[in-house]
Amino acid sequence: MFDKLIEKIGFQSIDELVGVDIGTASIKICVLKKSKNGLKLAHLAKKTYTENLLSDGHIIDHDLVAHELKNLLIENKIKSKYAACALSSYCVITKKVTMPLLEAKASEKSVKVNSKESLITKRSSLPLFEDEKVIEAEVENIIPFPLKEINYSYQMMGLGEEDENTVNVIIVAAKKEIVDGFVNTFKTAGLNLVILDVDIFALTNIVEQLNNPEDSSVVVVDIGASVTNMAIIKGENIGFTREILLGGRYLTNQIEKSLKLSFEDAEQKKIKGDDDVLYLFEDFTFNIASEINKTINFYTSTNPNESLGKIYLSGGTSLLHGLKEKIGEYTNIEVEYLNPFAMLSGNPQFFNEDLSQFDIYEDYKEFNAIALQLSSRILDSE
């Protein structure tokens, strides 16, 4: 979303882009490499930590994260110096607004909007407002921080449904201190951060590319260590987002206290779903499933003509014993794990990989979706 970072670097001649997903308790890396036949998967890596890496979206210890990033690159023999990362949606402000359709600046990168058949997507080279002060005024109106304290970006989402003389715009803003913290951390690790997006947008982009949900809305749920992110999308439009401040680390702490175990042993019992801790799973899965159901009920009550076709799960905690089934039971909606590797099969922009070969990466499927999508943004440089 923060595409102005790209302009500072020069993004045209890159063959590899390191997709990096920094979570509360883990770092995930994916590298897709350009080849004659399209993009190929070159590297996947992940490492988990007992200490928190993020707090409210801020990197807590910049030197530690930079050191870990550098080591992951060395261990996996990754030589690219260009990276893409995503902020936690918890630390950004996202607003959808409808604005009068103004003439875009004339340039080769502009996309003209003539009808609803030519909607502008989040990945397009969006037409800029002729006078940037128009968007600045809107940002000042809806973001509760001075312009000098934030980085913001905006994306056109297509014409207004009721008035074709309007355009839907998503505005995303984050505090400069957070953005600068990521940029400087990557710089210390020897990486140029050329793209800084938002985690839930990366996941919704995967769903759009794989399933193009036009007929009904779908729900994307990313259940991490400390936060559960939700988005409801239809086609290319994000209708609703929510952050639930509950994740897998809460359950680990409950196991640790109840059985008087070390954090590491409690984490292993959680991952394995040992019988002696399953009673603690009940409250946790109930809370997650009920919060997801509340969000869906709120959305459908305010959008009575909408139907929800499916729920896509991502994130390491989504694998928790019984959670997928509990979500399906509470929402009465089909639940499916999001498989990011499907992006690499049957897509003309990618080398036509056989999905069976990714069986060796089965443990990465729910963890590396964001990193993989970020690395695929290398296509933006073409």
Summary of the structure (lengths in Angstrom):
residues: 382
radius of gyration: 20.7
end to end distance: 17.5
largest distance: 65.4
contacts: 1263
relative contact order: 0.16
helix: 41%
strand: 29%
